[in-house]
């Protein structure tokens, strides 16, 4: 019995228990209101629920009495071995051994599809992340969003969503002018402009542009030269960014150019729509959006008195463009310095008549600090003032880098110890999980050499304590994926993978798939191979959702 199946059974039991109660008349509890938890102490069963405690006051009864009534109904299900009331009204549930064990075959038969759900089926999501300016290498904040964003996309897809990964290419604005001036100064051997960009990469890009253009570059006047470095330099830098992201396992479906939102007329259409809805007003020669009516601290200028559009104009045009492309939900992942950006954007969404937090969702990520030899990694030799994607990958590789960036909540500042990630020990979380998967593959190979196959499956034989714990965790995978998708928190999958790896290692120490010496191969060995392979399937799926490889040998 999977956790969704148990939720269905518990929902049926709850509604049956409510029906005869005076306060329960007309109340039907949906499955979405049923929450299952894994008891910390496995002696308390496979699952626990506080549903009786949450409903008791609403229906005018005692929580323990309601829990007892629910238990009476629940144990009628043949797949439930026992259920009991604990404490002030918790319900502890133990599944039938054969029923619990049958999950192993279900997972093997389902393969990579196990864990997938349909909670977001039919929802079209635009996920915008990284979107680093094409003026330099990707810094660690952008690298974190690359890992988290790509993993979130995988989790949302597993939940049934239609996801488009989008990179907002900021090729419009003053930072591009500074970048071009910096490249030109490097080409001419001049000092970096006061407001320009430094680092060895500027000289590298300038040299590449000059070599590609040829001898004629020197014959151009300074303005023409700067225009060459603007167009070709941005193209070269962005090409490098895309390649670095690809090598990091992150690819995008759409690269959206900021310039296009102005050139396509999206900005004008957005302003006109908002004007028709009474959300645009004119003051002091400028055009303003009434964001204070929707929680912003001040109204926002969208077109200045001189007729030039503001950044807010680009924002409203870009949002409208996404909605016109048919996206139900637009998720934007921003850095820690963008907290003040949220209120105005949500106000803009409300002004359009959309639902803030639904049609537009903004995730804010915190800083990443790299530590090596006990000291902070201060800067990149190539980038000058920032620590980059290359620095992380050069130190620990793609797998360890991605895993380390995803395994913690993006809302928290992250300190990454490069020395730990370079170790092949259990202190290194990615190694710990990958080694568990490699071990499942080794058990499979050794089983085949020893003549153990999956020709028999007797789930009732899986009655060892470590098998019960392992099956319980495997059962929880669909719920973890669904929660990670709903809460936009892919780190839940990483933490789950670590827990599953630990339970597998303990099971491996206690339960043999291969008989000792000349001992006879039994149905228990064959059945345990199903459990081994089920664990392998789930570990591989979890690592894949994190964009991390699942090695078969280590």
N, C-alpha and C positions, 0 to 999 in steps of 0.2 A: 504494500500500500504506500503510494507516494504521499507527500505532504498535501498536495492539492486534493487527492482522493480523501484523505483524512479530514480536510477542511469541509468537503462536501458531506461526509458522514456526520461530522460534528454539527454542521449547520442543520441537518435534518433532525438530529437529536435535540438541539436547542429549540427549534420551532415546535417539535412535538411536546416538549416539556412546557412551553409557554401556552400552548393552546387551551388547556383546562383552567388556567389562572384567570381570575377576573381582570387583573391588570394587563394580562397578555392578549386580551381580545383585540383582534385586528392588527396585531404586530407580527410582521414577518421579517426575520433577521436575514439579510443577504450574506453570501459567502465573504464578501469584502469586509464585513464587520468581525469576522472570526480571525483571531490572531493566535498562532501557535509559537511556542518557544521551546528551545531545547533545555531541559533541566540541567543545572550544573552537576548535580549528583545523579548518576545514571540509575541508582537504586530507586529513584523517584519516577522511573519510567522513560519511555522514548520521547514523549511530548507532554507539554503542559499548556493549559489555557486559563486565562482569567475572565472568560466570557461571562460566567455567572456573576462575578463581582461587578462587572460593568453594567449588567442588565438588571440586577436585583432592585435597585432603587426605582428604576423606571417602571417596573411592573409591580412594585409594592410588596416585595417579599424578602425573606432572609437569604443572603448570598449562599450560605451552606445548604439551605433547603433547596434552592434552585439548582445548585450544583449537583445535589444528590438526585434530583429528578432528571437532570441531563445525563448523568451517569447511567441511570436505569435504562434510558433509551439507547445510549451509545453502545453498551455491552451487547445489545441485540445484534450488532454487526459482527459477523463471524470472523472478520479480520482483526477485531480488537480483542486481545487476550484478557485485558482487565482495565478498569478505570476506577479511580478512587478520589474522594474529596480530601483535600489537604488544607491546613491552615484556615484562613477566613473564607475560603471558597474557591481555591484553585482546583483544577481538575487535572490529575496526573493520568496519562494514558500509556499503556503498554500494548504493543502490537503482538499478534500471534507470531511465533517464531518462523513458521513456514511463510507466512504472509510477508514478514519483514525480509526474509531471505530471498523471496521471489524477485525483489527489486534488482538483484544482481543480473539476472537474465534479462529483465526489462531494459536495463541500461545497455548491456552488450548488444541486444537486438536493435535498440534505437540508435546506437552509435553517437556521432557528433550532435545529433538532434536532441539528445537528452539534455534537458535544462532549458531548451527553447520554450517560449510561451507566446501567448497572443494578446497580452494586456495592452499592447500598443498597435495591434493589427489595424491597418487602414489609416494610421496617422503618418502624415508626411512631414518629416522634420528636416530643417536646415540647421546644421551644426557648424558654426563659424568658430575656428580656433587658430591659434598661433598668430597669423596676420601680422608678423613682424615687418616693420618698415624695411624696404630694400636699400637700406643705407649702411648695412653692416651685417656681420654674422649673427646668428640667433643666440641671444643670451639665455641664461639659465631659466629665467621666467618663461620665455617662449618655449624652451625645451620641455619644461614641465607640462605646459599646455599641449605640446605635441604628443607626449606620451599619454596624458590623461584624456585629451580630446579623442585621440584615435581609439583608445580603449572604451571610452564612453560610447562612441559610434558603434563598436562591436557589440556592446551590451544592449544598446537600444535596438539594434538589428535582431539580436537574439530574442528580444521581447516582442518582435513582430513589426517594428516600425520600418518605414521606408526612409532611409537616412541619406542625405547628401552632405558630404564633407566639403566645406567651402573655406577658401582662403581669401581674405579681403586684402587686395594688393593696393597699398597706399602709395599711389604714384601721383598724388596731387597735393601740393602744398610747399611750405617754406623749407621743410627738411630735405626735399629733393634738390632745392637750390643750394643748400649748404653742402650736400653730398657732391654735387657737380663742381662747386668751387673747390672743395677739398681735393677731388681727383685732379683738377686742372693744376692746382698748386703743386701737387706731388709730381705731375708730369713736367712742370716747368722748374722743379727744384726749389720752389719757394716754401716758406714756413706755412704750416697749417693755419688756415684762417681762424680768427679768434673764436668764432662760433661754429667751426667746422668739425670734422671727424678725424681722429687720429688712429694710429695703429698700422702695423705692417700690411694689413689687408688693403688699405687705401692705395699704397704703392703697387701692390700686386694687381689690383683691378685697373689702375691707371696704365700700368705697363701692358696689360692684356688689350685694353681698348686701343692704345697707341699702335701696338703691333698689328691689330686687326685692321685699323684704318689705313696704315701705311705712311709713306713719306709726305703725303699731301697735307697731313695734319699740321705740320709745322708752318705751312704756308697760309693757314687761315688766320683771321684776326682773333683776338681774345674772346669776343662774344661768340663767334662761330665755334671756336674750340670748346668753350664751355657747353654749348648746345650739344656737341658731339659726346662729351663726357656725361651729359645729362641722360641722353637717350641710350647710348651704348653702355654707359656705366651701370645704369639701373638694370638694363637687360642682363648684363654679365653678373651683377650681384644677385639678382633674383634667380637666375639660372643656377647659381651656386647654392642658394638657399634651398631651392626645390630638390637639387641632387642630394644635399646633406639630409634633408627630411626623408627622401626616398631610402637612402642608406640606413636611416634610423627606423625604417618600417612604416613610415607615415606618408600616404599619398592622398591627394585631394581630387574630388570629382569636378570641382569648379574653382577657377582662379578668377575672382571678380575684381576688375580694375576700378579704382575709385573714380578715375576720370570718366568712366562710362556712365556713371549715375548722373553726371551733369550733361554729358553729350547726348544721352538717350532721351532726355526730356523728363526723366523720372522725378527730378527735383521739382520742375515746374508743375507736373501733374499732381504731386503730393501737396504742394502749396495750394493749388487750386481746389483740390478736394477738401482740404482743411478749411479753406476760405468759405466754400459752399456750406460747410457744416458749422459755420460761425466760430471757428476756432482761431482764425487769423484776424488781427487788427493792425492798424497803422498808427504809428506815433513817432514824432520827431523825424519824419521822412523814412523811417524804417518799417519793416513788416515783422510782426511779433506773433508767436504762438502762445495761446492762453494755457500755459502749463500749470500755473498756480491753482487753477480750478481742479486739478487732479493730483495735488499733493506736492508739487515742486515748490521750492522756496522763492522762486521769482519766474516771471515770464521770460521766454527766450527769443532773442532776435534770430530770424531765419534769413532775412535779406537786409543788409545794411543800407543806410541812407544813400550811399554811393552806388547802390545797385548790385554790389557783390554779395554772393551767398556766404553764409557762415558754415561752420562745421555741422551745426544743427540742421541746416538745410540738407546737407549730404546725408545725415542720419535718417531724416524723414523720407528722403528719396530712396535710400537703400532699403529701408524697412518696407516701403510700399512695393518696391521691386520684388522683394522676396514673397510678399503676400500675393502679388500678381502672378508669380511663378507657381502658385498653388500650395505653398507650404502652410500647414496648419499651425506648426510650432516653430519658432525661430529661437535657437539657443546661441547665445554669444558668450564666449569665455574670455574674460578680461583680467588684467593684472591687478595687483594690490593697490596701485595708485589710482584706480578708477572707481572707487567707492562713490564719489560724488556724482558720477555719471549715471548711476542707477535711477535716481528719482526722476530726473528729467526725461530719461528714455521711457520709463513706465508711464509718465504723464503723457508723452507723445503717443504711446499706444492707446491709452484711454481716449485721447482726443480724436483718434481715428475711429473710435467706437469699438475697438478690440479689447480683449481682456488681459490686463497686465498680469504677468506671472504664468500665463497660459500661452497666448499667442507669441509673447516675447518672454524669454527667461534669460537672466543674466547670472552667470557664475563668476565669482571673484576668487582668484587664486593668490596664495601668499608666496613669499620669497623662498628661494632655495639657496642654501649655503653648503658649499663643498668643503670638506675637511680632509686633510692628509697629514700624516705624522703628527696628529694632534693639533694642527694649526690650520686656520682658514686658508683656502685657496683664493688668493686675492684677485688675480687678473690673468688674462691670456697674453702670451707673448705675441700672438698674431693680432689680436683685436685691441690690445693696449689697455683699455679701461674696464673690460668686462670679461666674465668667464663664459665660455661658449659651449655649444653642442660638441664641437671637436674635442674640447678639453675633457668632457665627461666620457665620451666614447674611447678616446685614447687611453684613459685611465682604467676603465673597467669593462669596456665593450658594450654592445647594443643591448643585449639581454639584461645584464645587471643594471645598466643605466635606466632602461625603461621600467623595469620592475621596481627599482628604488623610488622612482618618481611617482608611480601609480599607487603604491601600497599604503600610503597615508592620505588622509582627507586633504583635499586641495585647499580647504579653509584654514589649514594650519601651516605655520612656517616649518620648513623641512630642512633638517641638517643631514647631509649624506656623508658618511664616513667611507672614503674611497678605499681605505686599507681593509675594512671589513668586506666590502663588495669584491675585492680582488682575491679573497681567501676561498679555498675549496673546503670549507668547514660548515658545520650546522649553524654557526653564528651568522653566516651569510644567507639571508632568507631566500634569495632566488636559487642559490645552490641547493638549499634544503628541499625546495619543492621540485626542482628539476631532477635531483638525485632520486626522489621518491618515484617519479615517473620512469626514470631509467631503470630503477630496481624492478618495477612492475614488468618492464619489457624483458629484463634478464630472467625473471621468474618464468615468464612465458616461454622464452627460448629453452631454458633448462627443463621445463615441463615437457616440451616437445621431444627433447633428446631422451628423456626418461620414460616416454610412453604415456604421460598423463595428458588426456585430452578433455574436451567438453562434451563427451558423448552422453554423460549422465548429469542431471541436475536435480538434487534433492535438497531444497532450501531449508527443510526442517533440521538438517544436519548442522547448519550454521548457528550453533548455540553457544559458542564461546563468548565470554564477556567482551573480548576485543573485537569479535565479529559483530556483535550487537552495536557496539560504539561506531564501528566503521560503516555499517549499513545505515545507521542513523544519520551520519554525516552525508553519505551519498544521497540519502533521501531528501536532504535539505537543499541540495544544489539548485533545483528550479526556483525555490523560494528566494534564495540569495540573489540569483540573477534578476528575478522580478523586482526585488527591493532595490538592487543597484540601479536598475533602469528607472524605476519610479522616483528615486531620490537623487538621481544623477550622480551616483557615488561608486565608480568602478573599483575603488579601493576595497570595497566589501568582497569582491571576488578574490583579490589577492589574499586577504586575511583568511577567507574560507579555504583557499588552496593550502595555506600554511597549516591550518588546523587539520585538514584532510591528510596532508603529508605526514603529520605527526601521528595520527591514528593509524595510518597504513604502516609506518615503521614499527609501531607497537604490535600491530597484528602480525607483521612479518616475523617478529621475534617470538611470538607465541604459537602461531599456527602454520603448519607445514603444508605446502602444496605438493612437494615431492617427497615420497617415502624415504625413510632412512635405510641405507644399505640395501639389503635384499628383501626388505619388507614389501608386502603385497600392495599394489595400487588399489585403493578403495574408492567407493563413490564419494567419500568425504574429500579425498584429494581432488577428484574431478570437479566437485561442486565448488571447492575453494578456488580452483582455477577460474571459474566464472566470476567470483568475487574479486580476484586479482585483476582480471581483465576489465571488470566494471570500474574499478578504481583507476586503472590506467586511462580509460576513456574519459572520465570526469576530470582527472588531473590535466590531461591534454587539452580538453575543452576550456578549462579555466585559464591555462597558460596562453592558449590561443586568443582568448578574449582580452588578455593583457598585452597582446602583441609580442609575446615571448616564446621562444622555441621550446619544444618538448623533446629533448634528446633521448634516444633509445639506448645510448651507451655513454658512460662518463668515467 
